[in-house]
Amino acid sequence: MKMAFILFHGMTALDLIGFTEVITRLSRIRPEAEVSWDYCAMTSHITDDRGLEYVIGRVKPDLSEYELVFVPGGFTTRKLRQDSEVIAWLQTAREAKHLVSVCTGSLLLGAAGLLEGKRATSNASAYDLLAPYCKEVVQARIVRDGRLITGGGVSSSIDLGFFVLEKLTDAPTVELVKSDMSYPYYQTGTSASVYHARI
């Protein structure tokens, strides 16, 4: 499977990394799956919303080359959805077997016309912005409607990765990747036993 991970200026890093950290481990856990991926953007360098810079592998490729296209979120999606060049590029993903977004990445898919007649979700702060683009805004962590899979706010990116991974493979593979990542998470907080190793 060939995957495209979309990057843009002002994106939220965890949106991207949470999903890709899960899904790309498939290449090591199950090498026979023949998984490959590209980091794609409109320009050769991208700066996220915390100032981290990325060097892009492929600049504005035809997204019809990919079976899975993933779009992260970030506050700049609100402006980018009005950018005709960005939207025209995303529209080249219209035939992708799997369209995936997390957080406000769904706004970009929506602006590209890829959510028409579909149920979808986004960051809760953007439900009203998402509504004109889709059939129904679902207030859930992950929503699947056919080939479209959308995730909610930032932290859902890891769970979204596991959800998509199971759809592409099977439950045993998901468990292998979870083990490889020491997942599920532990309860956080200063009183959590995981923070108090006793020797």
C-alpha positions as CSV (number, residue, x, y, z in Angstrom):
1,M,0.0,0.0,0.0
2,K,1.2,3.4,-1.0
3,M,0.3,6.2,1.4
4,A,0.5,10.0,1.2
5,F,0.8,12.1,4.4
6,I,-0.1,15.7,3.8
7,L,1.7,18.5,5.5
8,F,1.1,22.2,5.5
9,H,2.3,25.4,7.3
10,G,0.8,25.7,10.7
11,M,-0.3,22.0,11.1
12,T,-0.4,20.4,14.5
13,A,2.5,18.0,14.8
14,L,0.8,15.4,17.0
15,D,-2.0,15.1,14.4
16,L,0.5,14.0,11.9
17,I,2.9,12.0,14.1
18,G,0.3,10.2,16.2
19,F,-1.2,8.6,13.1
20,T,2.0,8.0,11.2
21,E,3.8,6.5,14.1
22,V,1.2,3.8,14.3
23,I,0.5,3.1,10.6
24,T,4.1,3.1,9.4
25,R,5.1,0.4,12.0
26,L,3.3,-2.0,9.7
27,S,6.3,-2.0,7.4
28,R,8.4,-3.5,10.2
29,I,5.8,-5.7,11.9
30,R,4.5,-7.1,8.6
31,P,7.1,-6.4,5.9
32,E,5.2,-8.6,3.5
33,A,2.5,-6.0,3.4
34,E,4.7,-3.8,1.2
35,V,3.8,-0.5,2.7
36,S,5.4,2.7,1.5
37,W,4.7,6.4,2.1
38,D,5.6,9.9,1.1
39,Y,5.4,13.2,3.1
40,C,3.7,15.6,0.7
41,A,3.2,19.3,0.6
42,M,2.7,22.3,-1.6
43,T,6.3,23.5,-0.9
44,S,9.6,21.8,-0.1
45,H,9.8,23.0,3.5
46,I,7.0,23.2,6.0
47,T,6.9,24.8,9.5
48,D,4.3,23.5,12.0
49,D,2.4,25.5,14.6
50,R,5.2,25.2,17.1
51,G,8.0,26.2,14.8
52,L,9.3,22.8,13.9
53,E,10.6,22.6,10.3
54,Y,10.1,19.7,7.9
55,V,11.9,18.9,4.7
56,I,9.3,17.5,2.3
57,G,9.9,14.3,0.2
58,R,7.4,15.1,-2.6
59,V,6.1,18.5,-3.6
60,K,2.5,18.6,-4.9
61,P,2.4,15.1,-6.3
62,D,-0.7,13.8,-8.0
63,L,-2.5,12.2,-5.1
64,S,-4.3,9.7,-7.4
65,E,-1.0,7.7,-7.1
66,Y,-1.8,6.8,-3.5
67,E,-4.2,4.3,-2.0
68,L,-4.4,6.1,1.3
69,V,-4.3,9.9,1.8
70,F,-4.0,11.3,5.3
71,V,-4.7,15.0,6.2
72,P,-3.8,16.3,9.7
73,G,-5.3,19.4,11.3
74,G,-4.1,22.7,12.7
75,F,-5.6,26.2,13.1
76,T,-4.4,27.2,9.7
77,T,-6.9,24.8,8.1
78,R,-9.6,27.5,8.6
79,K,-7.7,29.7,6.1
80,L,-6.3,27.0,3.9
81,R,-9.8,25.8,3.0
82,Q,-10.2,29.1,1.0
83,D,-6.9,28.5,-0.9
84,S,-7.9,27.3,-4.3
85,E,-4.5,25.9,-5.2
86,V,-4.4,23.7,-2.0
87,I,-8.0,22.6,-2.6
88,A,-7.4,21.7,-6.2
89,W,-4.4,19.6,-5.2
90,L,-6.4,17.7,-2.6
91,Q,-9.1,17.0,-5.1
92,T,-6.6,14.8,-7.0
93,A,-7.2,12.4,-4.1
94,R,-10.8,11.9,-5.1
95,E,-10.2,8.3,-6.2
96,A,-8.1,7.2,-3.2
97,K,-9.2,3.9,-1.7
98,H,-8.9,5.4,1.8
99,L,-9.4,9.1,2.8
100,V,-8.3,9.8,6.4
101,S,-8.2,13.0,8.4
102,V,-7.8,14.0,12.0
103,C,-8.9,17.1,13.9
104,T,-9.6,20.0,11.5
105,G,-8.0,18.1,8.5
106,S,-11.6,17.2,7.7
107,L,-12.2,20.9,6.8
108,L,-9.7,20.6,4.0
109,L,-11.3,17.3,2.7
110,G,-14.7,19.0,3.0
111,A,-13.5,22.1,1.1
112,A,-12.3,19.8,-1.6
113,G,-15.7,18.2,-1.9
114,L,-14.6,14.9,-0.6
115,L,-17.1,14.7,2.3
116,E,-20.3,15.2,0.2
117,G,-23.0,12.9,1.4
118,K,-20.8,11.5,4.2
119,R,-20.8,11.5,8.0
120,A,-17.7,13.0,9.5
121,T,-16.1,14.5,12.6
122,S,-13.5,17.0,13.5
123,N,-12.2,18.9,16.5
124,A,-15.2,19.9,18.6
125,S,-14.3,23.6,18.1
126,A,-14.9,23.2,14.3
127,Y,-18.2,21.3,14.2
128,D,-20.0,24.4,12.9
129,L,-17.4,24.9,10.2
130,L,-17.6,21.2,9.1
131,A,-21.3,21.1,8.9
132,P,-21.7,22.7,5.4
133,Y,-19.3,20.2,3.9
134,C,-20.9,16.9,4.9
135,K,-24.2,15.0,5.4
136,E,-23.9,14.8,9.2
137,V,-21.4,16.0,11.8
138,V,-20.9,13.2,14.3
139,Q,-19.7,14.1,17.7
140,A,-17.4,11.1,18.1
141,R,-13.7,10.3,18.4
142,I,-13.6,8.3,15.1
143,V,-16.2,8.1,12.4
144,R,-16.1,5.8,9.4
145,D,-18.3,6.2,6.4
146,G,-17.2,3.9,3.6
147,R,-13.7,4.8,2.4
148,L,-13.8,8.0,4.6
149,I,-12.4,7.8,8.1
150,T,-12.2,11.0,10.2
151,G,-10.9,11.5,13.7
152,G,-11.7,14.1,16.4
153,G,-9.3,16.3,18.4
154,V,-5.6,16.1,18.5
155,S,-5.1,13.2,20.9
156,S,-7.3,11.0,18.8
157,S,-4.6,10.7,16.1
158,I,-3.0,7.6,17.8
159,D,-6.4,5.9,18.2
160,L,-7.2,6.8,14.6
161,G,-4.0,5.1,13.5
162,F,-5.0,1.9,15.3
163,F,-8.5,2.0,13.9
164,V,-7.2,2.4,10.3
165,L,-4.5,-0.3,10.9
166,E,-7.1,-2.8,11.9
167,K,-9.2,-2.0,8.8
168,L,-6.2,-2.6,6.6
169,T,-4.9,-5.7,8.4
170,D,-6.4,-7.6,11.4
171,A,-6.7,-7.5,15.2
172,P,-3.6,-9.6,15.9
173,T,-1.5,-7.1,13.8
174,V,-2.9,-4.2,15.8
175,E,-2.0,-6.0,19.1
176,L,1.6,-6.5,17.8
177,V,1.9,-2.8,17.0
178,K,0.3,-1.8,20.4
179,S,2.9,-3.9,22.2
180,D,5.7,-2.4,20.1
181,M,4.5,1.0,21.2
182,S,3.8,0.2,24.9
183,Y,0.1,1.0,24.3
184,P,-2.5,1.4,25.8
185,Y,-1.5,4.5,27.8
186,Y,-1.3,4.6,31.5
187,Q,-3.4,7.0,33.7
188,T,-1.4,10.2,34.0
189,G,-0.9,12.4,37.1
190,T,1.7,12.6,39.8
191,S,0.1,9.8,41.8
192,A,0.2,7.3,39.0
193,S,2.3,4.3,40.0
194,V,4.0,4.3,36.6
195,Y,5.9,7.5,37.6
196,H,7.2,6.0,40.9
197,A,9.6,3.2,40.2
198,R,11.0,1.8,43.4
199,I,14.5,0.3,43.4
